[in-house]
Amino acid sequence: MTFFSNLVFFLVISLLIGIGTGGAIVYFVLKQRARTRRLSAESEAQAIIAEAELAAQEVLQEARDEALRIRDEVEREMEKRRRDLYREDDRLRKRREQLDHRFEKLEEREARLNKRQSQLDRQRSELEKLKVERLAALERVAEMTRDEAREHLLNMVEEEARNDMARRIREVEDELSAEADERARELIALAIQRVASDYVADVTISVVPLPSDEMKGRIIGRNGRNIRAFEQASGVDVIVDDTPEAVTISSFDPVRREVARRALERLVQDGRIHPARIEKLILDVRKEVEAIIREEGERAAYDAGVAGLHPEVIKMLGRLKFRTSFGQQQLAHAVETARLAGVLASELGANVEVAKAGGLLHDIGKAMDHEIEGTHALIGAEFCRRYGVPEAIVNCIESHHHEVEQRYVEAIIVEAADAISGARPGARRESLESYLKRVRTLEEIANSFEGVSQSYALQAGREVRIIVKPDDIDDLAAIRLSKDIARKIEDSMQYPGQIKVTVIRETRAVDYAK
């Protein structure tokens, strides 16, 4: 806008000059214009100066405020550091006082220790002097020197040790003698079992009950044809004597005897007794018994935890179902031996599978020793070797009676398990009565003491476990009770080995949440 106004102004001036209006007007106008500019410039300058002064005052005020803020912060920081220094100085002063106090205590303790050490040194010297005096006095009283006394004491100890050794040797000799006597009795009993007629008759016969004595005539048949046909088909001896309402079957082969017994029982129940019927029935029963033998063998292998046996070995093992030794059923004995051998092998770190298999098969030869010449251990080992049984298991079988050297530790374990199963009280028929009597006597002795709540004879009479009343018997009395019961058992009973007496005292606290 100013630009256009100036342009107009100059055009007017030019026009005036051009038309020649006169120089005075132009001068007046120019002067007025210059005066107006000067006034405007002065006004703008004063406004700028005022703004500059105002801005300078504001900046100066801000600078003063900032300086005051910085000074306050510096003063606060200095005050904080001053307090920290005071606290640190106080802590160091207290620490120094504590260290000085502790050092004083250490010096006092060191002084006391030095004093005590001097006293100990003085007492040690006095003791040494007293020891020398006492030793001299002892030598005067004993009329011998120190070396002579030491030699005399050694001679006395040696003599006492020799006496103890002699006593121990006599005890060992007595134990060995008793063990030898027991082994001799076992061998004699085994020989009696194999040759004595009375005992052999007990374990090699079966008695078949009859509904009446009239049945005996039907069993014999006309001119004895029925009984001859039965004996010829079954391979046993049928004894018809004066025993009322009973017929006896005799055979050294337990399987044949079982087949004959079952067949004769069925003939008696059926009533149709003639040679053709006898032959057919015996064939049927023989197949049935063979199936039973196979099942029993498989069950025994399963119960013992032994797998992978040949079917023929399983079948021969099942024949032990009908074999007894000293009244002990041999298949159950084999399973028990396998389990015992497995436990012993596990505890000793041996091969458990070999031990269990050896225990299960160790008496398998007894299923065929009546047919083959030789001992049952060697017969069974040769039979198992023929059907691929591992050599370690075969050695367990053939060496459990020391007829062959025991090359594996499992063979020794099987022998021990066999002895435990066969010799434990109650396992054999002839010791069953004494076993029951001993178990009953153990519990009666335990129950005869005051404070006993319950008692149990365990481990075939080798341990008696006693539960006492906790209110009547304390811990010390429980220890005394176990010794008293053990002493009474020693005085009043006869038993092999030892019997463990365990006294249990249990306190229970019972409450109910409602």
ROGULUM-725847 format. One record per atom (N, C-alpha, C): x negated, y negated, z negated. Coordinates in steps of 0.1 Angstrom, whole numbers, plus 5000, padded with zeros to 4 digits. Layout:
// residues N
XYZ/...
// end
This chain:
// residues 514
499250125000/500050005000/499149885000/498149884992/497149774991/496449755005/496149865011/495549855025/496449775034/497749805035/498649735044/498849595040/498849565027/499049425023/497749335027/496649395025/495349325029/495349305044/495849405051/495849385066/496749275070/497849275064/498849165067/498249035064/497549035052/496948905048/495948855058/495048945062/494048905072/494748865085/495748925089/496448895102/497048755101/497548725089/498148585087/497148485087/495948515081/494848425081/494348395095/494248505102/493748495115/494748415124/495948435121/496948365128/496948215125/496748185112/496648045108/495447985114/494348055113/493147995119/493247985134/493948085140/494148075154/494947965158/495947935150/496747825154/496247695150/495147705140/494547575137/495247505127/495847565116/496547495106/495747415097/494547455095/493647375087/492847455077/491647415074/490747485066/491047475051/491847375047/492147365032/493047475027/493947515036/494847615031/494147745030/493247765040/492547895039/491647905027/491047795024/490147795012/490847825000/492047754998/492847764986/493347914984/493747964996/494248104995/493148194991/491948174997/490848264994/490348254979/490348134975/489948114961/490948174951/492248164955/493248224946/493148374946/492848424957/492648574958/491448624950/490448544951/489148584944/489448574929/490148474924/490448454910/491248574905/492248614913/493148724909/492348854908/491348874917/490548994916/489648994904/489148884901/488248874889/489048904876/490248844876/491048874864/491349024863/491749074874/492049224874/490949304870/489749264875/488449344872/488149334857/488349214852/488049194838/489049274829/490249274833/491249354826/490949504826/490549554838/490249694839/488949724831/487949634831/486749654823/487049664809/487849574803/488249574789/488949704786/489849744795/490549874792/489649994791/488649994801/487650104801/486850104788/486449974784/485649964772/486450014760/487749974760/488550014748/488650174748/488850234759/488950374760/487650444756/486550374761/485250434757/484950424742/485350314736/485150294722/486050394714/487250414719/488150514712/487650654713/487150684726/486550824727/485250844719/484450734718/483250744710/483650764695/484650694691/485050704677/485550854674/486350904684/486751044682/485651144682/484651124691/483551214691/482751204678/482551084674/481751064661/482451124650/483851114649/484551174638/484451334639/484551384651/484351534652/482951574648/481951494652/480651534648/480451524633/481051424627/480951414612/481651534606/482851574611/483551694605/482751814607/482151844619/481351964621/480151964612/479551844610/478351844601/478751874587/479951824583/480451854569/480752004568/481352064578/481652214578/480452294577/479452254585/478152334585/477452324572/477552194566/476852174553/477552264542/478952264543/479652344533/479252494535/479252544547/478852684549/477452714544/476552624547/475152644542/475152644527/475852564521/475852554506/476452684500/477552734507/478152854502/477152974503/476552984515/475553094517/474453084507/473952964505/472852944495/473352994481/474552954478/475052994465/475253144463/475653214474/475853354474/474453424472/473553374480/472153434479/471553414465/471853294460/471353264447/471853364436/473253394437/473853484428/473253624430/473053664443/472453794445/471053804440/470353704441/468953704435/469053714420/469953644414/470153654400/470453794395/471453864403/471853994399/470654094401/469954084412/468854174415/467754154405/467554024401/466454004391/466954064377/468254054374/468654114362/468554264362/468954334374/468854474375/467354524374/466454444380/465054484379/464554464365/465054364358/464554344344/465054464336/466354504337/466854614329/466054744333/465854764346/465154884350/463754884344/463054774344/461754764338/461854804323/462854754317/462954784302/463254934300/464054994309/464255134308/463055214310/462255174320/461055244323/460055234311/459955114306/459155094295/459555174283/460855184280/461355274269/461055414272/461255464284/460955604288/459455634286/458655544291/457255564290/456855574275/457455494267/457155494252/457555634247/458755684251/459155814247/458155924251/457755914264/456856014269/455556014261/455055894258/453855884250/454055954237/455255924230/455555984217/455556134219/456256184229/456356334231/454956394234/454156324242/452856374244/452056384231/452256284223/451556284210/451956404202/453356424201/453856544194/453356674199/453356684213/452856804219/451356834216/450656724216/449156744213/449056784198/449856724190/449756764176/450156914174/451356954181/451757094180/450757184186/450057144197/449057234203/447957254194/447557144187/446457154177/446857254166/448157244162/448557334151/448557474156/449057494169/449057634175/447657684176/446757604180/445357654182/444857694168/445157614158/444657644145/445357774140/446657794142/447357914138/446758034146/446458014159/445958124167/444658164162/443858074158/442558114153/442658184140/443658134131/443958204119/444458344121/445358364131/445858494134/444758584139/443858534148/442758614153/441858664141/441658564132/440858604120/441558704112/442858684110/443658784102/443758914109/443858914122/443859044130/442559114128/441459044129/440159114127/440059174113/440559094103/440459144089/441359264087/442659254093/443559374092/442959494099/442359474111/441859584118/440659654110/439859564104/438759624096/439359694084/440459644078/441059714067/441659844071/442359844083/442859964088/441760074091/440660024096/439660124099/439060174086/438960094075/438560144062/439560244056/440860214057/441860304052/441860434060/441860424073/442060544082/440760614083/439660554079/438360614080/437960654094/438360574104/438060594118/438060454125/437260454135/437160324143/438360314152/438460194159/439560164168/439560264179/438460294185/438460384197/438860524192/438360564180/438760694175/440260704173/440860594168/442360594166/443060604179/442560524189/443260534202/443160674208/442060734207/441860874212/442860974204/442960954191/443861034183/445261014188/445660894190/447060864194/447360924208/446360914217/446560974230/446661124229/445961184220/446061334218/447361374213/447861284204/449261314198/450361304209/450261194217/451161174228/451061284238/449861324241/449761434251/450361564246/450161594233/450661714227/452161714227/452761594223/454261574224/454761594238/454061534248/454461544262/454461694266/453461764262/453361904265/454461984259/454761954247/455962024240/457261994248/457461864251/458661834259/458661904272/457461904279/457461974292/457762124290/457162184280/457462324278/458962344275/459562254267/460962274264/461762254277/461362154285/462162134298/461962254307/460762314308/460562434316/461462544312/461562564298/462362674293/463862644297/464262514296/465662484300/465862514315/464862474323/465062504338/465062654340/464162724333/464162874335/465562934331/466062884320/467362934316/468462904326/468462774331/469362744342/469262824354/467962844358/467762934370/468163074368/467963124355/468363254352/469863274353/470563174347/472063174347/472563164361/471863084370/472363074384/472063204391/470963264388/470663394395/471663494391/472063504378/473063594373/474363574380/474663444381/475963414388/475963454403/474763424409/474663464423/474763624425/474063694415/474163834416/475563884414/476263824404/477663864403/478463834415/478163724422/478963704435/478663804445/477363844446/476963944456/477664074453/477664114440/478264234436/479764234439/480464124436/481864114439/482164124454/481264064462/481364074477/481264214481/480264284475/480064424479/481264504475/481864484463/482964554458/484164524468/484264404472/485464374481/485364454494/484164474499/483964544512/484064694511/483764754499/483664904498/484664964488/484964884477/485764954466/487164974471/487665094468/488965134474/490165054468/490065034454/491264964448/491464824453/490364744453/490464604457/490764594472/490064684480/490364684494/491764714497/492364804490/493764834492/494664714489/494264634480/495164514477/495164414488/494064404495/493964304505/494164354520/494264484521/494464544535/495764614536/496764594528/498064664529/499164554529/500264594534/501464514534/502564604530/503464554521/504564634517/505864584523/506664664530/507864624536/509064684528/509864594522/510964644514/512064704523/512764804518/513864874525/515164854517/516264864524/517564844518/517864964509/517365084513/517665204505/516565314509/516465414501/515565524504/515965604516/517265594520/517665664532/516965614544/516565494544/515865434556/514565504558/513965554548/512665624550/512765734559/513865814558/514065924567/514165884582/514865774584/515065724597/513765664603/512965614594/511665564599/510765684603/510865794595/509965904599/510565974612/511865984613/512466044625/512366194625/512966254635/512966394636/511566444639/511166534630/509766594631/508666484631/509066364626/508066264625/507766184637/508666194647/508366134660/508365974659/509365924651/509365774650/508165714644/507665774633/506565724626/505265744634/505165854642/504065874650/504065764662/505165744667/505265644678/504965504673/505365474661/505165344655/503665324652/502965434646/501565424643/500765414656/501165494666/500465484679/500565354686/501765294686/501965164693/501365054685/501365054672/500864934664/499364954660/498865074659/497465094655/497265084640/498365114632/498265104617/498665234612/498465254598/498965364591/500165324583/501265404584/502465384577/502465484566/502565444553/502465524542/503865534536/504565644536/505865664530/505665764518/505765704506/505465784494/506765764485/506465794472/507565794463/507965654458/507365554463/507665414459/509165384463/509965344454/511365334457/511565204466/512365234477/512865124486/511665044491/510565104495/509465034501/508565124509/507965074519/507065144528/505865064529/504665124529/503365054529/502765064543/502264954548/501464944560/500064914557/499165004562/497764984559/496964974572/495964874572/495164854584/494064754580/492864784585/491764684582/491864564591/492664574602/492864454611/494064374606/493864254601/494964174596/496064144606/495664124619/496564084629/497464204632/496864324634/497664444636/498564474624/498164444612/498964474601/500164374601/499964244605/501064154605/502064184616/501564234628/502464274639/503264394634/502664484627/503364604623/504364564612/504064484603/504964444593/506264374599/505964274608/507164204614/507964304622/507364394629/508164484638/508964584629/508364634618/509064724609/510264654602/510064534598/511164454592/512264444602/511964414614/513064394624/513764534627/512964634628/513564774630/514564804618/514064774606/514964804595/516264724595/516064594599/517264514599/518264554611/517564594622/518464634634/519064774632/518264864626/518764994624/518565094635/518265044647/518065134659/516565164659/516265284654/514865324653/514665444662/513965424673/513565544682/512365494690/511565594696/510265554702/510365444712/511365444721/511365344731/511665204725/512565194715/512765074708/511565024701/510865114695/509665084687/508665014696/508365074708/507365024717/507664884722/508964864726/509364734731/509364634720/509764664708/509764564697/508364524693/507464624693/506064594690/505364504700/505664524713/505164434723/505764294721/506964284719/507564154717/506964084704/506864154693/506264094681/504764054683/504064144691/502664104694/502563974701/503363954711/503363824718/503763704709/504663734700/505063634690/503963594681/503263694676/502163674667/500963604674/500763644687/499763564694/500063424696/501363394698/501763254699/501563184686/501863254675/501663194661/500163174659/499363264663/497863254661/497363124669/497863104681/497462994689/497862864682/499162854678/499662744671/498862714658/498662814650/497862794638/496462744640/495862794651/494562744654/494562594658/495562564666/495662424671/495962334659/496862384650/497162304638/495962284629/495162384627/493962384619/492962284625/492762284638/491862194644/492362044643/493662034644/494161894642/494061844628/494361934618/494261894604/492761864600/491861934606/490461914603/489861794611/490561744621/490061634629/488961674639/489061804644/488061854653/488761864667/488161804677/488761814691/487761874700/488261914712/487461954723/487062104722/487662184714/487362324713/487962404724/487262514728/487662594739/488962674734/489862694744/491162774739/490862904733/489862974737/489563104731/489063084717/488262974715/487762944701/488962914692/489962834698/491162804690/491962924687/492063014696/492763144694/492163224683/490863234684/490163314674/490163254660/490163124660/490363044647/491663074641/492763084649/494063104644/494163244638/493363344642/493463474636/493063474621/492363374617/491963364602/493263334594/494363304600/495663284593/495963414585/495563524590/495963654584/494763724577/493663644575/492463694569/492263634555/491963714545/491763664532/490463714527/489863634517/488563674511/488663634496/488663734488/488863714473/490163654471/491163684479/492463634477/492663494483/491563434489/491663304494/491963314509/492963244514/493363244528/492363164536/491763234546/490563184552/490763064562/491963054568/492162944576/492262814568/492962824557/493062704548/491662674542/490862774539/489562754534/488662684545/488862724558/488062664569/488462514570/489762484569/490162344570/489662264558/489762324546/489262254535/487762224535/486962324540/485562314542/485162204552/485962194563/485762094573/485961954567/486961934559/487261804553/486161774543/485761864534/484661844525/483361804532/483061884543/481861854550/481861714556/483061674561/483161544567/482961434557/483461444545/483261354534/481761344530/481161464528/479761464525/478861404535/479161434548/478361374559/478561224560/479761174557/479961034558/479160964547/479161024535/478460964523/476960964526/476461074532/474961094534/474461034547/475360974555/474960914568/474661014579/475161144578/474961244588/476061234599/475961324608/476961334619/478261394614/479261314613/480561354607/481161464616/481161434629/481861524638/481261664638/479961674638/479261804638/479561874624/479561794613/479761854600/481161914599/482161834604/483561884604/483762014613/483162004625/483362124634/482662244628/481462224622/480662334616/481462394604/482062304596/482862354585/484062434589/484762384600/485962454605/485662584610/484462604617/484162724624/483162814617/482762784605/481662854598/482062994595/483363024593/483763164590/484563224601/484463174613/485263224625/484863374627/483663414624/483263554626/484063654618/484663604607/485563694598/486763744606/487163674617/488263714624/487963834633/486663864635/486263984643/485164064637/484864044625/483764134619/484164274617/485464304617/485964444616/485864514629/485564444640/485564504653/484064504658/483264414654/481864404659/480864424648/479864494650/478764524640/477964404638/477764374625/476964254621/477664174611/476964064606/477463974596/478463874603/479363824596/480363734602/479663604606/478563554600/477963434604/477363444618/476563554620/475963574633/476963604644/477963684640/479063714650/479763594654/480163504645/480863384648/479963284656/478663274653/477763194660/477563234675/477463364677/477263414691/478563394699/479763414692/480963394699/481163244703/480863154694/480963004697/479962964708/478763014707/477762984717/478163024731/478963144731/479363194744/480363094751/481163024743/482162934748/481762784747/480462754748/479962624750/480062534737/480062584725/480062504713/478562444712/478462314709/477062264708/476162334698/474862334701/473962404693/473862364678/474062234676/474062184662/475162254654/476362264660/477462334653/477262484651/476662544662/476362684661/475362714650/474362624648/473362644637/474062634624/475062544622/475862534610/476562674607/477062734617/477762864616/476862974612/475762994619/474863104617/473963094605/473762974599/472862954588/473462924575/474862934574/475462894561/475263004551/474763124554/474363224545/472863244545/472063154551/470663154552/470163284560/470963334569/470463434578/469663374589/469763254592/468963174602/468563044596/467462994600/466862874594/467862754597/468062674587/468862554589/468062444595/468362414608/467562314616/468162174615/469362164611/470062034610/470562004596/470561884593/471061844579/472561874578/473261874589/474761914589/474962054584/473962144587/474062284583/474062294568/473162214562/473062214547/474362164541/474962054548/476162004543/477262104544/477362174555/478462274556/478262384546/477062424543/476862524532/477362474519/477062354516/477462294503/479062284502/479662244514/481062234514/481762374513/481162474519/481662604518/481562654503/480462624496/480362664482/481362594474/481662464477/482562384469/483962444471/484362474483/485662514486/485962654480/484862744481/485062884477/484862904462/484062824456/483662844442/484462764432/485162664437/485962574427/486962664420/487262624408/488262694400/489662684407/490362794408/491662794414/491662834428/490462834435/490362864449/490563014451/489963094442/489963234443/490963294434/491563404438/492663464430/492263514417/491063564415/490663614402/490363504392/490163384396/489963274387/491063184385/492263214391/493363124391/493863104376/494063224370/494563214356/493663134347/492363164347/491363094339/491362944342/491562914355/491562774359/492762704353/493962764354/495062694348/494962684333/494362784327/494262774312/493262664309/492162644317/491262544313/491862404315/492562384326/493262254328/494162224317/494962324313/495962304302/495262274289/494162344287/493362314274/492762174274/492262134285/491661994286/492661894282/493861904288/494961804285/495361814270/495461934265/495861954251/494761884241/493561904245/492461844236/492561694237/492761644249/492861494250/494061434243/495161504244/496361454237/496361474222/495461554217/495361574202/494861454195/494161354202/493661244195/494661134194/494561054183/495460944181/495160824191/496260754195/496060644205/496160684219/496160814222/496260864236/497660854241/497860784252/499160774258/499460894268/498460914277/498661014287/497261074291/497161194296/495961254300/496161344312/495261344321/495361414334/494061494336/494061614339/492961694343/492861684358/491661644363/491461614378/490361694383/490161694396/489061754403/488761904399/489861984399/489762124396/489162144382/489562054372/489162074358/487762024356/487161944365/485861894363/485861744357/487061694356/487261564350/488561554343/488561484331/489861454324/489961304322/491061254327/491261104327/492261074316/491960984307/492760964295/493160814295/494460794294/494960654293/495460634278/494860534272/495060504258/496060384256/496560374244/497460254241/496560134238/496660024245/495759914243/495959844229/497159864223/497359804210/496759884199/496560014201/495960094190/494460114192/494060114205/492660144208/491960014214/490859964208/490159854214/489059904223/488259814228/487159864238/486159944230/485759904218/484759984211/485260124207/486560124203/487160254200/487360344212/487560284224/487660364236/486360434239/485260364237/483960424239/483760544229/484060514217/483960624206/484860744209/486060714215/487060814218/486460904229/485860844239/485360934250/484261024245/483460974236/482361064230/482961174221/483961134214/484561234205/485261344213/485961304223/486661404232/485661494239/484561434244/483561514251/482961614241/482661574229/482061664219/483061774215/484361744214/485261854211/485361954222/485361904235/485361994246/484162084246/482962024243/481762114242/481862214232/482462184221/482562274209/483662384211/484662354218/485862444218/486062514232/485362484242/485662544256/484362604262/484662694271/483562754279/483862714293/482862654300/483062614314/481762594321/481762614334/480462594342/480262444345/478962404346/478662274349/478962174338/479662064342/479961964332/481361904335/481961844325/483261784326/483161634323/483661554332/483561404330/484861364322/484561284312/485661234303/485761084306/486861034311/487160894315/488260844306/487960734298/488960674290/489360544296/490660514299/491060394305/491960314295/491560194293/492260104284/492759984293/494059964295/494559864304/495559784296/495359644297/496359554291/497059484301/498359484300/499259414311/500059304304/500159194311/500959074307/502059064317/503359074313/504559074321/505458954318/505858884327/506858774325/507758774337/508858704336/509858694346/510258554349/510258524362/510658394367/512158394369/512858304362/514358294362/514758174370/
// end
